[in-house]
Amino acid sequence: MYGGMSHVIASIKLSYDFLETSRTKLCFLFCVLFTEDHKVTMDVLVGYAMGEGSLGEVETLSEARGNLHMMVDTLVSSGPLVKGDDEGYVMMHDIVRDAAIPSVWTNVVNSLFL
């Protein structure tokens, strides 16, 4: 990964830990799934979030998108995500993604095997 970046990784983990809701954390983890420099569209994110039931009790797609936008805005304002040139997509900085992948992998392995 990046040499001498342990303080950056610790900062990213702290930022993740301080996200207020598990739904926002899950939205962050969805974004980690995409390749470096990928433009993650809101339509794709809403599909993942709806599939996991992380958008709350919604009756319309419009409500689902509104809930997603609140989570994405939280992630943008706290730093892990960057809004694209238009409101249609977000991107994750490669350092944030690289720091998050080992932690996500550890959590997946622990939940499957422990």
N, C-alpha and C positions, 0 to 999 in steps of 0.2 A: 504494500500500500504506500503511504506517504511517510518517509522517514521523519522522525521527531515530531509526529503529529498527535502524540498521546493526549496533550492538553486540549487539542481541538476535539478529539473524539470524546473526551470527558465532558466537554461543553455541550456537544451535540446530544449526548446521552442525558445530561441534566435538563436540557431543553425539552427533550422527549418526555422525561419523567414528570416535568411540571405542566405538561398539557393537561387541561382540566378534565376532559372526559375520555372515557375508553373509546368512544365513537371517533373522536378526533385522532386518537392514537392509531386506531384501525385505518383511518383514511391515510395517515402518514405511511403506514405499512403497505397499503395498496400501492402507493406511489413508488415505494422501494422496489416493487416487483418489476418495474419497467427498466429497460436498458438505459445506459448513460445517455444523456442529452435527448431523451425521448420526450416528445410533446404529449403529455397525458391529457386527453380531452375530458371535459366534464361529462360527456355522454358515456364514456367508458367507465369513469369513476362512479357515476350514478348507478350503472349496471352492477358493478362489484358491490357497492354499498347496499343496494337493494337486495342483492343475493345473500348477503350476510345479515340482513335485517338491522343494519346499523344507522338507518335514517329515521328511526322512531316510527310512531304510528302515523302513517301518511295515507291519504286516500287518493291523491292525484300525483301524477308525475311532476307537476309544477311544485307541489309541496315538497316532494323528494329532492328536487333540484335546489329549492330554497334552503333546505336543511344541509345539503351538501355544500352549498356556497358559504354557509356560516362556518362549517368546519374548515373549508379551504381558506377562507379569509383569516381564520385563526392561525393556520399554518403559514400563510404568507406573512402575516404581521409578526409572527414569532421567528421567522427566518428560514425554516427548512424548505419551503417552496417559494418559487418565483413565478409570478403571473406572466403569461405570454404576452405577445403583442396585442392580443385581443382577449376578451373574457372567456374564450372557448377552450383554453388549455392552461396548464401549469407545467412547470419543470422543476426537477430537484437537482440541486448542485451536486456535481460528481463527488465532492469530498463528503457531503452529508450522506449520500447514498453508500459510498464505500465504508463509511463509519457505521452505518446502520446494518448492513448485510450480516456481519458476524453476530451481532446481537440478535437479529431476527432468526438466524439459523440456529443459534443456541436455544432460543425459546421454542422453536419448532421441534427440535430434537428432544428437549426436555418434556414437552407436552406429549410427544408420541411414545417415548420410551421410559419415562420415569413416573 
